[in-house]
Amino acid sequence: MSIGVILSLAQATMGYARGAPDSFADLADQVSPAVVNITTATMVAAPTGPNLPNFPEGSPFEDFFRDLLPPGQGDGNGDQRRNRRSQALGSGFVISEDGYIVTNNHVIDGADEIEIEFFSGETLDAELVGTDPKTDIALLKVTSDEPLAFVQFGDSEAARVGDWVMAMGNPLGQGFSVSAGIVSARGRALSGTYDDYIQTDAAINRGNSGGPLFNMDGQVIGVNTAILSPNGGSIGIGFAMSSRVVTTVVEQLKEFGETRRGWLGVRIQDVTDDVAEAMGLASAAGALVTDVPEGPAAEAGIQAGDLIVKFDGREVENVRELVRQVGNTSVGKSVRVVVLRDGKTMTLNVTLARREEAENQPIPTSAPAGQPMEKEVLGLTLSPMTDDLREQLGLSGSVDGLVVRNVAEDAQAYEKGLRAGDVITEAGQQKVASVDDLEDRIDDAKDAGRNSLLLLVNRSGDPRFVALSID
């Protein structure tokens, strides 16, 4: 009887599941004309090296020694082999009838020649319009006498885990190939600042790079970019850069030939549970400002210690989300930034600069190290900053705070990563210049019923917030 109940429950549950497509054939027929194979050629200079020993023509030793030497070395008669051409294979897809093609940057990186092969067998030479190494996206252009079949981008945000998807490309140089699977996860990050990958179990292999990941409406919701594999082949863990990211990059490459991302001009960190407790926050959310170098944020009045909770009308969950929001915002746009400061919200208007230009500018640094009147607090041996220390450490006259001389290895401060040479510039989001200042901040936190104190710690110009227990 219990078995019957289990079976009936299983059958009832299955009734809610959406069945697999009967076939992907119609979808494959629909999109195939817009998917392309990409072959690149690069001239590789012949390496220099010793020539072969001289042997009589036809001697077996002649072939033996030639096989041992790498390509491009001499043939024994003083001749050098010519520079050789290196070829690479990848995939892409046409996004407009006038010949714009999207692929991965690593597919065409360094290529001297780029050839596009269409599903019909026709081939055309392509020109590089622009690349974005940060998202591994490249835009190409071909010229055709006839309008080209193309596909459109879909909304990757509408894709749900479990939705069917279809990948198409040129795996291992085998030509046009289709694989199907589901969306395994969304919002994956690999190593890039702007990563927003869709994970899929649709088979993706070498050569699929740059190819499209389709939803069931034939829209591109991702660009197949990478796989996780111990053996170099598909094991069902593939990653496609989401169309949410790709569309913005493509629009900028098409218009400018380069990316032009917004830049806020702050250093930020995520809010951990202990940092949230130290700040008296209800939840660990937002982006905590650790430093404000010269730039848009400084001009707008944003300060170190501010918690950015909303950017341009959108809630900020964490650092990664804020970085993407800012990067996707137009350069020169004035945006409203809501920050939490001293328990109160403030709205500031910031005019964004261009990130690519800012990345080439040096950022002012702050400090490490130590001298006189030492005192131990919270497992830290501290001393005030002095002119001698500033000179010794090469710091500007504006740098102030408490220099960490030593950290007890059994102290929580050591577990949190504090080390000798760090400089504590703030405690409880207030400046500290003496150990007495720090002890006052500890007393204030205890009076407020808090169990931890938020410190702003500067190490070699890299500030970060650390929460230490004061129980």
MOGI-V548076 format. One record per backbone hydrogen bond with DSSP energy under -0.5 kcal/mol. NH is the residue of the N-H (numbers start at 1). CO is the residue of the C=O. E is the energy in kcal/mol with one decimal. If there is no record, write none. Layout:
nh=NH co=CO e=E
nh=NH co=CO e=E
//
This chain:
nh=5 co=1 e=-1.9
nh=6 co=2 e=-2.2
nh=7 co=3 e=-2.6
nh=8 co=4 e=-2.3
nh=9 co=5 e=-2.3
nh=10 co=6 e=-2.4
nh=11 co=7 e=-2.6
nh=12 co=8 e=-2.3
nh=13 co=9 e=-2.5
nh=14 co=10 e=-2.4
nh=15 co=11 e=-1.0
nh=16 co=13 e=-1.7
nh=17 co=14 e=-1.0
nh=28 co=24 e=-2.7
nh=29 co=25 e=-2.6
nh=30 co=26 e=-2.0
nh=31 co=27 e=-2.0
nh=32 co=28 e=-2.1
nh=34 co=31 e=-2.0
nh=35 co=31 e=-0.6
nh=35 co=32 e=-1.5
nh=36 co=92 e=-2.3
nh=37 co=117 e=-2.5
nh=38 co=90 e=-2.6
nh=39 co=115 e=-2.6
nh=40 co=88 e=-2.5
nh=41 co=113 e=-2.2
nh=42 co=86 e=-2.4
nh=44 co=84 e=-3.4
nh=45 co=43 e=-0.5
nh=47 co=71 e=-0.6
nh=59 co=56 e=-2.4
nh=62 co=59 e=-1.0
nh=63 co=59 e=-0.9
nh=64 co=60 e=-1.8
nh=65 co=61 e=-2.4
nh=66 co=62 e=-1.8
nh=67 co=63 e=-2.1
nh=68 co=64 e=-1.0
nh=69 co=65 e=-1.2
nh=73 co=70 e=-1.4
nh=75 co=79 e=-1.3
nh=84 co=44 e=-1.7
nh=86 co=42 e=-3.5
nh=88 co=40 e=-1.6
nh=90 co=38 e=-2.3
nh=91 co=209 e=-2.7
nh=92 co=36 e=-1.7
nh=93 co=102 e=-1.6
nh=94 co=34 e=-2.9
nh=95 co=100 e=-2.7
nh=96 co=100 e=-0.8
nh=99 co=96 e=-1.8
nh=101 co=140 e=-2.3
nh=102 co=93 e=-2.5
nh=103 co=138 e=-2.1
nh=105 co=136 e=-0.7
nh=107 co=104 e=-0.8
nh=108 co=104 e=-0.8
nh=108 co=105 e=-0.7
nh=109 co=105 e=-1.4
nh=111 co=108 e=-2.3
nh=112 co=41 e=-2.4
nh=113 co=41 e=-1.9
nh=115 co=39 e=-3.2
nh=116 co=124 e=-3.4
nh=117 co=37 e=-2.8
nh=118 co=116 e=-0.5
nh=118 co=122 e=-3.0
nh=121 co=118 e=-2.1
nh=124 co=116 e=-2.2
nh=126 co=114 e=-2.8
nh=127 co=141 e=-2.6
nh=129 co=127 e=-0.5
nh=129 co=139 e=-2.7
nh=130 co=139 e=-1.4
nh=132 co=137 e=-2.7
nh=135 co=132 e=-1.1
nh=136 co=132 e=-1.1
nh=137 co=132 e=-1.7
nh=138 co=103 e=-2.6
nh=139 co=130 e=-2.7
nh=140 co=101 e=-3.3
nh=141 co=127 e=-2.0
nh=142 co=99 e=-2.0
nh=143 co=125 e=-0.5
nh=144 co=142 e=-0.5
nh=148 co=97 e=-2.1
nh=151 co=94 e=-2.4
nh=154 co=220 e=-2.9
nh=156 co=154 e=-0.9
nh=158 co=155 e=-1.2
nh=159 co=156 e=-0.8
nh=162 co=183 e=-2.4
nh=163 co=160 e=-2.5
nh=165 co=181 e=-2.6
nh=166 co=214 e=-1.9
nh=167 co=179 e=-2.9
nh=168 co=212 e=-1.6
nh=169 co=177 e=-1.9
nh=170 co=207 e=-1.0
nh=172 co=206 e=-4.8
nh=173 co=170 e=-1.6
nh=174 co=171 e=-2.3
nh=177 co=169 e=-1.9
nh=179 co=167 e=-2.4
nh=181 co=165 e=-2.3
nh=183 co=163 e=-2.1
nh=184 co=182 e=-0.7
nh=184 co=199 e=-2.7
nh=185 co=199 e=-1.5
nh=188 co=197 e=-2.5
nh=195 co=192 e=-1.0
nh=197 co=188 e=-3.0
nh=198 co=240 e=-3.1
nh=199 co=185 e=-2.6
nh=199 co=197 e=-0.5
nh=200 co=238 e=-2.3
nh=201 co=182 e=-1.3
nh=208 co=205 e=-2.5
nh=210 co=224 e=-3.2
nh=211 co=208 e=-2.5
nh=213 co=222 e=-2.4
nh=214 co=166 e=-3.5
nh=214 co=212 e=-0.5
nh=215 co=219 e=-2.3
nh=218 co=215 e=-1.9
nh=220 co=152 e=-2.7
nh=221 co=213 e=-2.7
nh=221 co=219 e=-0.6
nh=222 co=213 e=-1.0
nh=223 co=241 e=-1.9
nh=224 co=211 e=-2.7
nh=224 co=222 e=-0.6
nh=225 co=239 e=-2.9
nh=226 co=239 e=-1.7
nh=228 co=237 e=-2.7
nh=229 co=227 e=-0.6
nh=238 co=200 e=-2.6
nh=239 co=226 e=-3.0
nh=240 co=198 e=-2.4
nh=241 co=223 e=-2.3
nh=242 co=196 e=-2.4
nh=243 co=221 e=-2.0
nh=245 co=242 e=-0.9
nh=246 co=242 e=-2.3
nh=247 co=243 e=-2.5
nh=248 co=244 e=-0.6
nh=249 co=245 e=-1.8
nh=250 co=246 e=-3.0
nh=251 co=247 e=-2.2
nh=252 co=248 e=-1.8
nh=253 co=249 e=-2.7
nh=254 co=250 e=-2.6
nh=255 co=251 e=-1.8
nh=256 co=252 e=-3.3
nh=257 co=252 e=-0.8
nh=257 co=253 e=-1.2
nh=258 co=252 e=-0.8
nh=262 co=326 e=-0.7
nh=262 co=329 e=-0.6
nh=263 co=353 e=-1.9
nh=267 co=291 e=-2.6
nh=269 co=288 e=-1.8
nh=271 co=286 e=-0.6
nh=272 co=270 e=-0.7
nh=276 co=272 e=-2.6
nh=277 co=273 e=-2.1
nh=278 co=274 e=-2.1
nh=279 co=275 e=-1.7
nh=280 co=276 e=-0.6
nh=280 co=277 e=-0.7
nh=281 co=276 e=-3.2
nh=285 co=283 e=-1.4
nh=286 co=317 e=-1.3
nh=287 co=308 e=-1.9
nh=288 co=269 e=-2.7
nh=289 co=287 e=-0.5
nh=289 co=306 e=-2.9
nh=290 co=267 e=-2.9
nh=291 co=267 e=-1.2
nh=297 co=264 e=-1.7
nh=298 co=293 e=-0.5
nh=299 co=295 e=-2.2
nh=300 co=296 e=-1.6
nh=301 co=297 e=-0.8
nh=301 co=298 e=-0.8
nh=302 co=297 e=-2.3
nh=305 co=289 e=-3.1
nh=306 co=303 e=-2.0
nh=307 co=340 e=-1.8
nh=308 co=287 e=-3.0
nh=308 co=306 e=-0.6
nh=309 co=307 e=-0.7
nh=309 co=338 e=-2.4
nh=310 co=338 e=-1.5
nh=311 co=314 e=-2.8
nh=312 co=336 e=-2.5
nh=313 co=336 e=-0.5
nh=314 co=311 e=-1.9
nh=316 co=309 e=-2.3
nh=317 co=315 e=-0.7
nh=322 co=318 e=-1.9
nh=323 co=319 e=-2.7
nh=324 co=320 e=-1.9
nh=325 co=321 e=-2.3
nh=326 co=322 e=-2.8
nh=327 co=323 e=-2.5
nh=328 co=324 e=-1.9
nh=329 co=326 e=-1.6
nh=332 co=352 e=-2.1
nh=333 co=330 e=-1.6
nh=335 co=333 e=-0.6
nh=335 co=350 e=-3.0
nh=337 co=335 e=-0.6
nh=337 co=348 e=-3.3
nh=338 co=310 e=-2.5
nh=338 co=336 e=-0.5
nh=339 co=337 e=-0.6
nh=339 co=346 e=-2.9
nh=340 co=307 e=-2.4
nh=341 co=339 e=-0.6
nh=341 co=344 e=-3.4
nh=344 co=341 e=-1.9
nh=346 co=339 e=-2.8
nh=348 co=337 e=-2.8
nh=348 co=346 e=-0.5
nh=350 co=335 e=-2.8
nh=350 co=348 e=-0.6
nh=352 co=333 e=-2.3
nh=352 co=350 e=-0.7
nh=353 co=263 e=-2.1
nh=355 co=261 e=-2.7
nh=355 co=353 e=-0.5
nh=358 co=354 e=-1.9
nh=359 co=355 e=-2.5
nh=360 co=357 e=-1.0
nh=361 co=358 e=-1.9
nh=375 co=382 e=-2.0
nh=377 co=375 e=-0.5
nh=377 co=380 e=-2.8
nh=380 co=377 e=-2.2
nh=381 co=406 e=-2.8
nh=382 co=375 e=-3.2
nh=382 co=380 e=-0.7
nh=383 co=403 e=-1.6
nh=385 co=401 e=-1.6
nh=390 co=386 e=-2.3
nh=391 co=387 e=-2.5
nh=392 co=388 e=-2.8
nh=393 co=389 e=-2.7
nh=394 co=390 e=-0.9
nh=394 co=391 e=-0.6
nh=395 co=390 e=-2.9
nh=399 co=396 e=-1.5
nh=402 co=424 e=-2.5
nh=403 co=383 e=-3.2
nh=404 co=422 e=-3.1
nh=405 co=381 e=-3.5
nh=405 co=403 e=-0.7
nh=406 co=381 e=-1.2
nh=408 co=379 e=-2.5
nh=411 co=408 e=-1.9
nh=414 co=411 e=-0.7
nh=415 co=411 e=-1.4
nh=416 co=412 e=-2.1
nh=417 co=414 e=-1.5
nh=418 co=413 e=-2.3
nh=421 co=404 e=-3.0
nh=422 co=419 e=-2.1
nh=423 co=367 e=-0.5
nh=423 co=458 e=-2.1
nh=424 co=402 e=-3.0
nh=425 co=423 e=-0.8
nh=425 co=456 e=-2.5
nh=426 co=456 e=-1.1
nh=427 co=430 e=-2.7
nh=428 co=454 e=-2.9
nh=429 co=454 e=-0.6
nh=430 co=427 e=-1.0
nh=432 co=425 e=-1.7
nh=438 co=434 e=-1.5
nh=439 co=435 e=-2.6
nh=440 co=436 e=-2.3
nh=441 co=437 e=-1.9
nh=442 co=438 e=-2.0
nh=443 co=439 e=-2.2
nh=444 co=440 e=-2.4
nh=445 co=441 e=-2.2
nh=446 co=442 e=-2.2
nh=447 co=443 e=-2.6
nh=448 co=444 e=-1.5
nh=449 co=446 e=-1.6
nh=450 co=445 e=-2.6
nh=453 co=468 e=-2.8
nh=455 co=453 e=-0.6
nh=455 co=466 e=-3.3
nh=456 co=426 e=-2.2
nh=457 co=455 e=-0.7
nh=457 co=464 e=-3.0
nh=458 co=423 e=-3.2
nh=459 co=457 e=-0.5
nh=459 co=462 e=-1.4
nh=462 co=459 e=-1.8
nh=463 co=461 e=-0.7
nh=464 co=457 e=-2.1
nh=466 co=455 e=-2.7
nh=468 co=453 e=-2.5
nh=468 co=466 e=-0.5
nh=470 co=451 e=-2.6
nh=471 co=451 e=-0.6
//
